[in-house]
Amino acid sequence: MSINEQKECIFSQLSEEIRQLNEMLLSVSWKEVDLDDCSFEGGQDVFCPRLSVQQNELIRNIIKNIPEWKRLIGCKQHRIHDYCLDFHTIAVLKNIQKHEDYDKLKKYDKLILLYAALLHDIEKNENEVDAEHPIKGAKKSSSILYSLGFGEDFINCVYLLIKYHQILGLMASEKINLTAAEIEKMFKKPILVDLQVILSVADIKSVKKDGSFYEDGFNEKFVELKEKIKNLCQF
């Protein structure tokens, strides 16, 4: 059995509920949804009239299995953000699915990326710049995924993606400059570089409803960063 087959075989050990959640995360499309002016209605069952039946069902299934996610509903962010945390997270899922490299990924890696997106702001404080939310969210995600029955490799990959989900954006905008040793610590294997690029691009594009926070020239900068990091790490 190949390494990839071994990885995907791990999913068979999950509960039926979590296997169903995984399949929904993979199958429900967000590519065409218009998230402007979306909000969830109150009541026992979370519901947004502008989302499809399948999309609403997925959100309810997420909350059923990850009740911590419900705190994101209506949770306002710092004024630079157009979305509350709930629809910012959904916008990140949408922009991940729209990324040109997403469909090239294997199922195992897609799920790592989707769970990282789903949980990347799980511990972010309301209505403020929260510099500690990546590390807090990474720790929380590990606890959540462990309770859901995921394996060590899967959990560690999600942890690293969330912990460092702002780093590539800061590097692309030339706000930080990391050493080779610091970069090697963040990226343990080549796929994490690929996944982090997709997550970073999607996160930045989801700050503003019109995607304008993603600056001109960022596409080229992310391509250069990916190549630079892979060369530094000698993959």
Buried (B, 14 or more C-beta within 10 A) or exposed (E): EEEEEEBBEBBEEBEEEBBEBBEBBEEBBBEEBEBEEBEBEEEEEBBBEEBBEEBBBBBEBBBEBBEBBBBBBBBEBEEEBBBBBBBBBBBBBBBBBBBEEBEEBEBBBBBBBBBBBBBBBBBBBBEEEBEEBBBBBBBBBBEBBEEBBBBEBBBBBBBBBBBBBBBBBBBBEEEEEBEEEEBBEBBEEEBBBBBBBBBBBBBBBBBBBEEEBBEEEBEEBBEEBBEBBBEBBEE
